Amino acid sequence: MTTRLHRLLPEGVKKTRVFLPDTWMKVLKPEKNEHLPKYMVKFAVSPEMNADDVREYLKKIYQLPVREVRLEIRQGKMIRHFDEYKEPSRMAGEFGKVIDKQPDETVAYVTMRKDFNFEFPELFPEITFEREMKQLKRLQQSVDKANELAETQWHRKGIPAWNS
């Protein structure tokens, strides 16, 4: 699962080792048109991982009750750069336009036990409209105060008020 080798230590030397795998997983929020049951979680995983790796990763490291793992490999989008080459060349691609491809994505749909409920954590709660308006009003008042001060001290342009 990892390509890194740990450093060999002489016998008798006790040192804690940290395991850092080459693979990664990221929890994805389901899209609006995607209705997943409460016991199903969507992950973006590293392309090198297969279903067994995902299952073992979640079971052994996070002790999650994994029942089934399904992988979906999504093809990356094709991007055409129209202004890259003005004249056609052999490196320019189809019809003289440069074409790039974004890397493929691997998405894992993990089914847990039926009694497992997963709710996507709300990391950044919504700022209420009233709170935002209060902040805007305070900012506007401070700008007005600064403008009044600048008008009263027109002969001291560019000199801060604390330097009087």
C-alpha positions as a printed Julia matrix, in Angstrom:
164×3 Matrix{Float64}:
   0.0    0.0     0.0
   2.99   2.3     0.34
   6.16   2.66   -1.67
   8.15   4.23    1.14
  10.58   2.12    3.11
  11.29   2.9     6.73
  14.84   3.49    7.87
  16.51   0.48    9.42
  17.41   1.1    13.05
  19.89  -0.9    15.1
  18.4   -3.53   17.4
  17.39  -2.26   20.8
  16.63   1.28   19.62
  12.95   1.9    20.21
  11.49   4.64   18.08
   7.89   5.2    17.16
   7.23   4.92   13.46
   4.55   6.85   11.67
   2.82   5.12    8.77
   2.1    7.53    5.92
   0.49   5.77    2.95
   0.77   7.03   -0.61
  -2.99   6.82   -1.08
  -5.61   9.34   -0.01
  -9.36   9.53    0.5
 -11.68  12.52    0.67
 -15.35  12.56    1.72
 -17.52  14.12   -0.98
 -20.85  15.81   -0.48
 -23.54  14.19   -2.66
 -24.7   16.36   -5.53
 -28.2   17.86   -5.45
 -29.64  15.36   -7.92
 -27.91  12.45   -6.18
 -30.0   10.96   -3.37
 -27.87   8.59   -1.31
 -29.29   6.7     1.67
 -28.06   7.7     5.16
 -25.84   4.62    5.4
 -23.99   5.31    2.12
 -20.93   7.59    1.86
 -19.24   8.98   -1.25
 -15.43   9.3    -1.35
 -12.93  10.62   -3.86
 -10.02   8.19   -3.71
  -6.57   8.03   -5.17
  -6.5    6.33   -8.61
  -4.16   3.59   -7.38
  -6.71   2.27   -4.86
  -9.02  -0.63   -5.6
 -12.17  -1.68   -3.73
 -10.27  -3.94   -1.32
  -7.87  -1.13   -0.42
 -10.78   1.23    0.32
 -12.54  -1.41    2.44
  -9.41  -2.24    4.46
  -8.49   1.44    4.87
 -11.89   2.28    6.37
 -12.15  -0.89    8.48
  -8.65  -0.98    9.94
  -7.89   2.72   10.41
 -11.32   4.22   11.15
 -13.15   1.07   12.4
 -16.16   1.74   10.16
 -18.74  -1.01    9.5
 -18.16  -1.36    5.73
 -20.49  -3.74    3.87
 -19.8   -3.0     0.2
 -17.54  -0.77   -1.91
 -18.25   0.23   -5.5
 -15.74   2.18   -7.54
 -16.55   4.5   -10.41
 -13.79   5.82  -12.65
 -14.81   9.12  -14.21
 -13.02  10.23  -17.34
 -11.37  13.65  -17.15
 -12.7   16.47  -19.29
 -11.09  17.39  -22.59
  -9.9   20.99  -22.79
  -9.25  22.73  -26.09
  -6.88  25.69  -26.21
  -7.86  27.65  -29.29
  -5.34  30.48  -28.99
  -2.31  28.35  -28.15
  -1.14  27.75  -31.72
  -2.01  30.06  -34.6
  -0.68  27.81  -37.33
  -1.22  24.05  -37.48
   1.68  21.84  -36.48
   2.09  18.21  -35.6
   1.99  19.08  -31.86
  -1.17  21.15  -32.19
  -3.6   18.24  -32.07
  -6.94  17.92  -33.82
  -7.65  20.63  -36.44
  -4.66  22.67  -35.31
  -6.03  23.12  -31.78
  -4.25  21.99  -28.63
  -6.18  19.45  -26.59
  -5.45  18.67  -22.94
  -7.14  16.11  -20.76
  -7.75  16.5   -17.06
  -6.78  13.45  -15.01
  -9.35  10.72  -14.41
 -11.16  10.69  -11.06
 -11.95   7.63   -8.99
 -15.08   7.84   -6.84
 -15.95   5.19   -4.24
 -19.5    4.6    -3.03
 -19.22   2.87    0.35
 -22.23   1.11    1.87
 -22.18   0.79    5.66
 -24.46  -1.16    8.02
 -28.15  -0.2     7.9
 -28.05   1.3    11.42
 -25.1    3.56   10.5
 -26.17   7.16    9.82
 -23.7    9.49    8.15
 -24.36  13.22    7.94
 -21.97  15.44    6.07
 -20.37  17.81    8.61
 -21.08  21.5     8.21
 -17.63  23.03    8.37
 -18.57  26.58    7.47
 -22.03  27.5     8.77
 -24.03  29.96    6.73
 -23.77  33.57    7.84
 -27.24  34.92    8.4
 -28.42  37.86    6.36
 -28.98  40.08    9.41
 -25.5   39.42   10.74
 -23.98  40.26    7.38
 -26.01  43.48    7.16
 -24.78  44.53   10.64
 -21.19  44.01    9.53
 -21.83  46.03    6.38
 -23.42  48.86    8.38
 -20.44  48.98   10.79
 -18.04  49.06    7.86
 -20.0   51.88    6.2
 -19.95  53.89    9.47
 -16.18  53.54    9.78
 -15.72  54.62    6.15
 -17.97  57.65    6.72
 -16.0   58.57    9.86
 -12.71  58.34    7.96
 -14.11  60.52    5.14
 -15.29  63.17    7.65
 -11.86  63.25    9.25
 -10.21  63.61    5.84
 -12.54  66.52    4.97
 -11.8   68.39    8.22
  -8.06  67.97    7.76
  -7.85  68.75    4.05
  -4.59  70.68    4.5
  -2.87  67.57    5.98
  -3.46  65.2     3.06
  -1.64  61.91    3.46
  -0.65  62.5     7.1
  -2.32  60.12    9.56
  -4.48  61.54   12.38
  -2.3   60.06   15.12
   0.64  62.19   13.91
  -0.7   65.53   15.16
